[in-house]
Amino acid sequence: MTGSLPPLTLVVGGARSGKSAFAERLIAATARPRRYIATAEAWDDEMRARIAQHRADRAGGWTTVEAPLDLCAALHSARPDEAVLVDCATLWLTNHLLAGHDLAAETLCLIAALAACPAPVVVVSNETGWGIVPENALARRFRDEQGRLNQRLAAEAALVVTVIAGLPLALKGALP
């Protein structure tokens, strides 16, 4: 992979599909300074270990910005010469859902911030709609909200890629 990225790229896939690694390769191929906007929060030892593994996998050369809730401000702070990776929209949505925030308003803010971002952005998100129907109302609401968010992001993105078993497949646009 070499070349430039469109203003917005969406990379979707299931858990452990290889979507984050693929998104990181997209960013690295631009040869721009790399900004990683992390949305995860370390609530327990397992999540702390996952975050540590992601950091180790990325190695050096990344500026990391922690933005579990205020993704809009983090996008506004990006420089035009950078390439930005948001990992991931799913945890960002989860954080807002659990905090009881207005998801429609937060999504509008996010879409506007992505459109205004001076740097190309790659957003990683989970595809949650291929599984079974969850047994509780909160999980069903999350699945539905995640599906809506992915649709909004895909509509705005010039490049949409799904990653399955580590293999990327362009759903919209062409792989660089």
Secondary structure, DSSP 8 states (H G I E B T S, - for coil): --S---SEEEEEE-TTSSHHHHHHHHHHTTTS-EEEEE-----SHHHHHHHHHHHHHH-SSEEEEE-SS-HHHHHHT--TT-EEEEE-HHHHHHHHHHHT--HHHHHHHHHHHHHH-SS-EEEEEE--TTS---SSHHHHHHHHHHHHHHHHHHHH-SEEEEEETTEEEEEES---
